[in-house]
């Protein structure tokens, strides 16, 4: 057979193989849409054997050396299989499946891919096709949403375990850098709306947020400071602090504190107190209650220290009816922090022991908070507009351990804070 006929025959076989491959992809996608994954896998692998035979024919036409032909056949068949597996996206046909796999519906998943796509997309090379954006995002969201290990996620999406790790880490880092503005305190009218929504809960006026901390489990960190991450239950954790609004939106985020750090110390180590001093609540006017000027403030639990901008419950055994009523109102308002943490922990990656190092775990926590806010943006946009970013990933361990000794509050500041709390308590008794 002369060279011209060989080239024509090789071209014909190549065109036939491409047509068969396209037919396979269409058939597999149809079967996946119908929900019959087992049959689609059988069809795919059966047709791949046909492709391998076509590759063998094409190789036998072009190559005369047996070793070259064998090597060419294996490489062509393997490339076809890898390209199909890397491009194929499992079909989750029902709303429940999307919610279970990605914590969002199909349309929201497409919207999310559009948001992060420009930062996640990779170019094809001469050696292999890149994994499509939708599949890269799906792999990462599946890991965050279900807490599945790398092997389970790899088998689910027909990729390697290292690909699962890379896709998850990449998405988390992109969210925590490119989308960190999604965790921000509203300004102007947005801040006033946040205050009015808090007042609608229990009647507390001028409340601009609720603060709390949660401990999230991690594997034992490497290095000499691993004992610092043991919490009161002797479990390795990192502390995440969040200030939230009445709609469970995360307004301020700080994470990476060792498990031994107390809530009050985490607040001191974060940038939030400094931002309050520099006018975080400047858009909210003070209110006059019982001859006391009440500025904007946030509410916290009994583990925090009373400040003019941080109201905490009264403590002690002999509390008056006025004080008990204030405690009830404050606790009801502060409950949105627990509601927010419960919503965040629907992402199963936060419920188990995160088998990653501390920086990666912090990125994962931050990514979940940002995704949570992005999903809220789909239904509530009052925070849009002027925003002041408040997203902190880590604090050095040296600063954490050095601050555990406590802080001496000035008597003047404490007295002012008590006046504000007493005015609020009297006001709430008369509401």
NORUR-V150265 format. One record per backbone hydrogen bond with DSSP energy under -1.0 kcal/mol. CO is the residue of the C=O (numbers start at 1). NH is the residue of the N-H. E is the energy in kcal/mol with one decimal. If there is no record, write none. Layout:
BEGIN
co = {CO:CO}
nh = {NH:NH}
e = {E:E}
END
This chain:
BEGIN
co = {2:3:4:5:6:7:8:9:10:11:12:13:14:15:16:17:18:19:20:21:22:23:24:25:26:27:28:29:30:31:32:36:37:38:39:40:41:42:43:44:45:46:47:48:49:50:51:52:53:54:55:56:57:58:59:65:66:67:68:69:70:71:72:73:74:75:76:77:78:79:80:81:82:83:84:94:95:96:97:98:99:105:106:107:108:109:110:111:112:113:116:116:117:128:132:133:134:135:136:137:138:139:140:141:142:143:144:145:149:150:151:152:153:154:160:161:162:163:164:165:166:167:168:169:170:171:172:174:175:179:180:183:185:187:188:189:190:191:192:193:194:195:196:198:198:199:206:209:210:212:214:216:217:223:225:226:227:228:229:231:235:236:237:238:239:240:241:242:243:243:244:245:249:252:253:254:257:258:262:263:264:265:266:271:272:273:274:275:276:279:281:287:289:292:294:297:298:299:301:307:309:310:311:317:320:321:322:323:324:325:326:327:328:329:330:331:333:334:335:336:337:338:339:340:341:343:344:347:348:348:354:354:357:358:359:360:361:362:363:364:365:366:367:368:369:370:371:372:373:376:376:381:386:388:390:392:396:397:398:399:403:410:411:412:413:414:415:416:417:418:419:420:421:422:423:424:425:426}
nh = {6:7:8:9:10:11:12:13:14:15:16:17:18:19:20:21:22:23:24:25:26:27:28:29:30:31:32:33:34:36:35:40:41:42:43:44:45:46:47:48:49:50:51:52:53:54:55:56:57:58:59:60:61:62:63:69:70:71:72:73:74:75:76:77:78:79:80:81:82:83:84:85:86:87:88:98:99:100:101:102:103:109:110:111:112:113:114:115:116:117:119:120:121:125:136:137:138:139:140:141:142:143:144:145:146:147:349:348:153:154:155:156:157:159:164:165:166:167:168:169:170:171:172:173:174:175:176:178:179:182:183:390:388:190:192:193:194:195:196:197:198:199:200:201:202:203:297:299:244:242:240:238:354:226:228:229:230:260:237:234:231:218:259:216:257:214:254:212:251:252:210:248:245:243:392:241:239:261:266:267:268:269:270:275:276:277:278:280:279:282:284:294:292:289:287:208:311:211:304:310:298:307:300:319:324:325:326:327:328:329:330:331:332:333:334:335:336:337:339:340:341:342:343:344:345:346:347:350:351:352:219:356:361:362:363:364:365:366:367:368:369:370:371:372:373:374:375:376:377:379:380:384:187:185:253:255:400:401:402:403:406:414:415:416:417:418:419:420:421:422:423:424:425:426:427:428:429:430}
e = {-1.8:-2.3:-2.1:-2.8:-2.8:-2.4:-2.3:-2.5:-2.4:-2.5:-2.4:-2.7:-2.2:-2.2:-2.4:-2.5:-2.3:-2.2:-2.3:-2.4:-2.2:-2.4:-3.0:-2.5:-2.2:-2.3:-2.4:-2.3:-1.9:-2.3:-1.0:-1.9:-2.2:-1.8:-2.7:-2.6:-2.5:-2.2:-2.6:-1.9:-1.2:-1.0:-2.3:-2.4:-1.8:-2.3:-2.7:-2.1:-2.2:-2.6:-2.8:-2.4:-1.6:-1.6:-3.4:-2.4:-2.7:-2.3:-2.7:-2.6:-2.2:-2.1:-2.6:-2.5:-2.4:-2.3:-2.2:-2.3:-2.8:-2.7:-2.2:-2.5:-2.8:-1.7:-2.4:-1.8:-2.4:-2.3:-2.6:-3.0:-1.2:-2.3:-2.1:-2.3:-2.8:-2.4:-1.9:-1.6:-2.2:-2.1:-1.4:-1.3:-2.8:-2.2:-2.3:-2.8:-2.2:-2.5:-1.8:-3.0:-2.6:-1.9:-2.3:-3.3:-2.3:-1.5:-2.0:-2.0:-2.1:-2.4:-2.4:-2.0:-1.8:-2.0:-1.7:-2.2:-2.5:-3.0:-2.3:-2.6:-2.8:-2.3:-2.2:-2.4:-2.5:-2.6:-2.2:-2.9:-1.0:-1.9:-1.7:-2.0:-1.9:-1.4:-1.7:-2.3:-1.8:-2.0:-2.2:-2.0:-1.7:-2.1:-1.3:-1.4:-1.0:-1.5:-1.7:-2.2:-2.7:-2.3:-2.4:-2.0:-2.0:-1.1:-1.4:-1.6:-1.5:-2.2:-3.1:-2.0:-2.3:-2.1:-1.3:-2.3:-1.4:-2.1:-2.3:-1.7:-3.1:-1.6:-1.9:-1.7:-1.8:-2.1:-2.8:-3.4:-3.1:-2.1:-2.4:-2.0:-1.6:-2.4:-1.4:-2.0:-2.0:-2.0:-1.6:-1.5:-1.6:-1.7:-2.0:-3.5:-1.4:-3.0:-2.3:-3.7:-2.6:-2.6:-1.7:-1.4:-2.4:-2.5:-2.3:-1.0:-2.7:-2.4:-2.1:-2.5:-2.2:-2.3:-3.0:-2.7:-2.1:-2.1:-3.2:-1.2:-1.5:-2.0:-2.1:-2.3:-2.4:-2.3:-1.9:-2.5:-2.2:-1.0:-1.7:-2.4:-1.5:-1.2:-1.7:-1.6:-2.4:-2.4:-2.1:-2.1:-2.4:-2.7:-2.5:-2.2:-2.1:-2.2:-2.8:-2.6:-2.0:-2.6:-2.5:-1.6:-1.8:-1.5:-2.1:-1.5:-1.4:-2.2:-2.0:-1.4:-1.6:-2.5:-1.8:-1.1:-1.2:-2.2:-2.3:-2.3:-2.3:-2.2:-1.9:-2.0:-2.4:-2.6:-2.2:-2.3:-2.6:-2.4:-2.2:-2.6:-1.4:-1.1}
END
